[in-house]
Amino acid sequence: MNEKDIKIRKQWLGLLVLSIVINSVSSLLQSRLNPALNQIPQIQYISFFIPLIISIVFGYALYHCIYKKPGTKLLTFCLIATAVSMVTTLLLFLTGKVPLPTYIPYYSVYLIASQILGVSWIVLCWKMLKINKRLKKLSSPLV
């Protein structure tokens, strides 16, 4: 692995951590600002901690299967799922099928930022996929 590959891998890992943090903050804002959840305080905690735990577990799985062991299957799934999610979110937002949550200030700024991070994630996952394929090819025994 050369310096460029190491730099891409570190950027991917940094973006993974950033996405977990952003998901946690988003979940916290959702649980604190949603008027429906303010009625029952226990639901606020549940609606924050369950997505947080899922994010951490899935983040660790990504770290282990993609960064630690250079796998490609989960990375390919991440690429496809992110692309589908981004296109769906954008289409639903532009067509007005999903009403804006008025209780979250600056939601459209959040949406644009999440789309930018999504594009960055796709680019880094694509580069990681190339690196991991090359690493798998180098580590496989010659037949």
HELIX and SHEET records of a PDB file:
HELIX    1   1 GLU A    3  LEU A   33  1                                  31    
HELIX    2   2 LEU A   37  GLN A   39  5                                   3    
HELIX    3   3 PRO A   41  LEU A   62  1                                  22    
HELIX    4   4 TYR A   63  LYS A   68  3                                   6    
HELIX    5   5 LYS A   73  THR A   95  1                                  23    
HELIX    6   6 TYR A  107  SER A  139  1                                  33    
END                                                                             
